[in-house]
């Protein structure tokens, strides 16, 4: 956006104030500028400090994205159970909150313990983020 990052603490600078006033007030955000009135030559750049409104909006957007993806994943798990007669147990944990889908809630032996999964035959297909990256690399899919 701009050539270099510098601090403009002058609220009288119409360029910086007009540019950033929709987002933050003086003291809440570090300004970016390349114009001579605000540039401070020879000083190290000051890190960006976002105001609470911007971070709140980012958190809301991330929460909405998580919620949408979680609903889609649960819907697909239910479709797999309904259409393919598969037993499905899905657990999603975020911020110490568990979201669970269980296609067999009345069965006491479902879901199986990790030890019983490892001891089962035929051997289980256990997927991890690392195996997904390797699989995608083999297929030429970028992650």
C-alpha positions as CSV (number, residue, x, y, z in Angstrom):
1,X,0.0,0.0,0.0
2,X,2.7,2.5,1.1
3,X,6.4,2.5,0.7
4,X,7.3,2.4,4.4
5,X,5.8,2.3,7.8
6,X,6.1,5.3,10.1
7,X,4.2,6.7,13.0
8,X,2.1,9.8,12.6
9,X,1.0,11.1,15.9
10,X,-0.2,14.4,14.5
11,X,-4.0,14.5,14.5
12,X,-3.7,17.6,12.4
13,X,-2.2,15.7,9.5
14,X,-5.2,15.6,7.2
15,X,-3.7,12.9,5.0
16,X,-3.2,10.4,7.7
17,X,-6.3,11.3,9.7
18,X,-8.6,11.1,6.7
19,X,-7.0,7.9,5.5
20,X,-7.3,6.0,8.8
21,X,-10.2,7.8,10.7
22,X,-12.8,5.2,9.5
23,X,-10.8,2.5,11.3
24,X,-9.3,4.0,14.4
25,X,-8.7,7.1,16.4
26,X,-5.3,8.7,17.2
27,X,-3.4,6.4,19.6
28,X,-5.1,3.2,18.6
29,X,-3.3,2.4,15.4
30,X,0.1,3.0,13.8
31,X,-0.2,4.9,10.6
32,X,1.3,4.0,7.3
33,X,2.5,6.8,5.0
34,X,5.1,7.7,2.5
35,X,4.4,11.4,2.3
36,X,7.1,13.8,3.6
37,X,4.9,15.5,6.3
38,X,4.7,12.3,8.3
39,X,7.9,10.5,7.4
40,X,10.5,10.2,10.1
41,X,13.7,9.5,8.3
42,X,16.3,7.3,10.1
43,X,13.9,5.8,12.6
44,X,13.0,2.2,12.8
45,X,9.5,1.3,11.8
46,X,6.9,1.0,14.6
47,X,4.9,-2.2,14.7
48,X,1.2,-2.1,13.8
49,X,-1.1,-1.9,16.8
50,X,-4.7,-2.8,15.7
51,X,-7.5,-1.3,17.6
52,X,-10.2,-3.4,19.3
53,X,-12.8,-2.9,16.5
54,X,-10.6,-4.4,13.8
55,X,-9.6,-7.4,15.9
56,X,-13.2,-7.9,17.0
57,X,-14.3,-7.9,13.4
58,X,-11.5,-10.4,12.5
59,X,-12.6,-12.7,15.4
60,X,-16.2,-12.5,14.3
61,X,-15.3,-13.4,10.8
62,X,-13.1,-16.3,11.9
63,X,-15.9,-17.6,14.2
64,X,-18.5,-17.4,11.4
65,X,-16.1,-19.3,9.1
66,X,-15.5,-22.0,11.8
67,X,-19.3,-22.3,12.4
68,X,-20.1,-22.7,8.7
69,X,-17.4,-25.3,8.2
70,X,-18.4,-27.2,11.3
71,X,-22.0,-27.3,10.2
72,X,-21.0,-28.5,6.7
73,X,-18.7,-31.2,8.2
74,X,-21.5,-32.5,10.5
75,X,-24.0,-32.4,7.6
76,X,-21.5,-34.5,5.5
77,X,-21.0,-36.9,8.4
78,X,-24.8,-37.3,8.6
79,X,-25.1,-37.9,4.8
80,X,-22.4,-40.5,5.0
81,X,-24.3,-42.3,7.8
82,X,-27.7,-42.0,6.0
83,X,-26.7,-42.7,2.4
84,X,-23.9,-45.3,2.9
85,X,-25.0,-47.0,6.1
86,X,-21.7,-46.1,7.8
87,X,-21.1,-45.7,11.5
88,X,-19.8,-42.2,12.0
89,X,-18.4,-40.5,15.1
90,X,-17.1,-37.0,14.7
91,X,-15.5,-34.8,17.4
92,X,-14.4,-31.2,16.8
93,X,-12.7,-29.3,19.6
94,X,-12.1,-25.6,19.5
95,X,-11.4,-23.4,22.5
96,X,-12.0,-26.3,24.9
97,X,-15.5,-26.7,23.6
98,X,-16.5,-30.1,22.0
99,X,-18.8,-30.5,19.1
100,X,-19.8,-34.1,18.6
101,X,-21.8,-36.0,16.0
102,X,-22.6,-39.7,16.8
103,X,-24.5,-41.8,14.4
104,X,-24.9,-44.6,17.0
105,X,-25.7,-42.9,20.3
106,X,-27.5,-45.9,21.8
107,X,-24.6,-48.3,21.3
108,X,-22.3,-48.5,24.4
109,X,-19.3,-49.8,22.4
110,X,-19.4,-46.9,20.0
111,X,-17.1,-45.0,19.4
112,X,-14.3,-47.6,19.8
113,X,-11.3,-46.8,22.0
114,X,-8.1,-45.8,20.3
115,X,-6.5,-49.1,21.5
116,X,-9.3,-51.2,19.9
117,X,-8.9,-49.2,16.7
118,X,-5.2,-49.9,16.5
119,X,-5.8,-53.6,17.3
120,X,-8.5,-54.1,14.7
121,X,-8.1,-56.0,11.5
122,X,-8.0,-55.1,8.7
123,X,-5.6,-52.3,9.7
124,X,-7.4,-48.9,10.0
125,X,-6.8,-46.0,7.7
126,X,-5.7,-43.3,10.1
127,X,-5.5,-39.8,8.6
128,X,-3.5,-36.9,10.0
129,X,-2.8,-33.5,8.6
130,X,0.7,-34.8,7.6
131,X,-0.7,-37.7,5.6
132,X,-3.2,-35.3,3.9
133,X,-0.3,-33.0,2.8
134,X,1.7,-36.0,1.4
135,X,-1.4,-37.3,-0.4
136,X,-2.1,-33.9,-1.9
137,X,1.5,-33.5,-3.0
138,X,1.3,-36.9,-4.8
139,X,-1.9,-35.8,-6.6
140,X,-0.5,-32.4,-7.5
141,X,-3.1,-30.6,-5.3
142,X,-1.9,-27.4,-3.5
143,X,-3.0,-27.0,0.1
